[in-house]
Amino acid sequence: MGDALQQDNLVDLTVDTSYRRGIHYLKGRMSYVDPVPFFDGATHELTSFVTQFTFAIKPIQGEIRGDGMAFFLSSFPPTVPVNSTGGNLGLIVQGDGNALGVDRFVAIVFKTFNNSDHIGIDINSASSSKNETALPDFSLNGSMTACITFNGTTGMMDASLQLNDNRSLGPFKVSYQLPDPMSLLPPEVAVGFSAGTGDYSERHQIMSWSFTTTLPQRKGQTRKATRNALLIIAACSIVLVAGIIVLLRRRCLFPDRQSIQLGSLGPRQFSPRQLKRATNNFSHLLGEGAFGLVYKGTLEDKEVAVKKLSRRMVGVGATDFGNEARLLMAIKHKNLVKLLGYCNRGENRLLCLEYLSGGSLDKLIYAKTPGGGGLDWCARHQVVQGICSGLQYLHHELDPEQRIVHMDLKASNVLISRNERGDITNVKIADFGLSKLFRADLTHSYTELVIGLKAYMAPEYLSRGRISAKVDIYCFGVLILEIVTGDCANVNDSSVEFIDRVRREWGNGDVRRITVESCSDDCIPQARNCIDIALDCIQEDPDRRPDATEIGQRLSLSRTCGTVHAMQAISIDRTQV
């Protein structure tokens, strides 16, 4: 629309399509071709959405920069207002104080006029922002990635901006709670981008765009779901009561076997003899980690994994080992390996864990290892999402005093379960609570104990022993790059060479050269999103790394490959310019 023009795989919002006006006083828009629900007119429930886009603002040689661009929501169908060039960014007619009626809009603006670069949230006016964040001069220059979320429950709009050509700056964030959102916009809206030039000029290019929305449920659907949920709860309650009765009877008949009942209630503490018998005298070694050896075993016809902790751990935090183990046993999440019980007698420190038949991730993702490269792209993306979900629970969803920093997140500590066809059914993080078992203080001695693979370790942890959730985020970033590329980061006990190569290819724009072969052209946007997230995770400054919640939001933008869906990832072909 207006002066926007599609060129190859991008849209240029301010191009002289008439070939008469040159580069000044242009206005252009790009929007999704169909209306997007903003709220349900019957239930008055607001939609939530997340959108991410990569764009570029490029100076023109010999020109002063101006004026900027915006992501907008407006009435459908969208139109480009007349006389809306320059600082109006193609959003509002020059001289209008506030847009009214079908001209109303909500926009996140990226303004460059007069070198006062900033990101802001505008409502029905392009001359003043409801809230804005100032940026360094000339920073809105080159490639950038923005992520915008709207929470339909709270009405909160959040935007973050990462400068792809200067990752040492940012991310920059701005937030604003929309007052009475349903009075601002109609039930269905147009979503897209708008830009303008005036006396000054620059290029505004959209290179990729994803949009995910959560539609509100109808009342009938809610009632039905509630009724079904109540039936399920009732059925589960009956089963639970029956289970308790059976367990109480078992305890009366076999009191000496209480500790070995995997289905029993409360803490389970095993004797060394029980776990020795279960593992056939520790004869089936599954693997070795920073904390000790892992063996396969069987308890009451149930396959389990038994971790025999290293003897160097015995004297560390011995007093509270049992208390911490019992707390960890209460942690239940679909993406975390369950702790079923423990042994804490004398020098015997053992953990009894659930067993996952699919093995560990390091046996499946590295293309140059026996059996490696066995996961196709969709499975790899599923693994990344599963790990992120587990980290989000450990870092944010537990009570503050129980939150856990893993400290040793790597491919060998991610376990897979598969069905009979070999499809991945779940992804689980292992060893997530060992730092709590041994009272991981901010001490250098602890750093030496769990050093693991330096390739995964954050700079602040290696140099100063500084521990925070951002240490796990760094590890996760390295792990994502391994999953995407199929290469091992641990080269000569360092990941520097590996990361430098990925950054180099990424800077050249050649994503295909660094992704696994199974990543088809349809899935390249997903891979690009993963690499972009990973590079944010491995920034040297921990404060600039995203947290697990933000990563989860960004991953949700590109959940599927293949045909692009209106509510998931928006392609150039499904837009109008």
ABEGO torsion letter per residue (X at the ends): XEABBBBEABBBABBBAAGAAEABGBBBBBBBABBBBABBAAAGBBBBBBBBBBBBBBBBBGBBBOAEBBBBBBBOBBBBBBGABEAAGGABBBGBABBBEAABBBBBBBBABGGBBBBBBBBGBAABBABBBBBBBGABBEBBBBBBBBBAAAGBBBBBBBBAABAABOBBBBBBBBBGAAAABBABBBBEBBBBBBABBBBBBBABBBBBBBBBBBAAAAAAAAAAAAAAAAAAAAAAAAAAAAAAAAAAABAAAAAABAABBEBBBBBAAAAAAAAGGGABBAEBBAAEBBBBBBBGGBBBBBBBBBAAAAABGAAAAAAAAAAAAABBBAABBBBAEBBBBEABBBBBBBBBAAEBAAAAABAABBGBGABBAAAAAAAAAAAAAAAAAAAAABBAAABBBAGABBAAABBBBBBAAGBBABBBBBGAAAAAAAGBBBBAAAAAAAAEBAAABBAAAAAAGBBBAAAAAAAAAAAAAAAAAGBBABBGGBAAAAAAAAAAAAAAGBAAAABBAABBAAAAAAAAAAAAAAAAAABABAAABBBAAAAAAAAAABABBEBBBAABBBBAAABBX
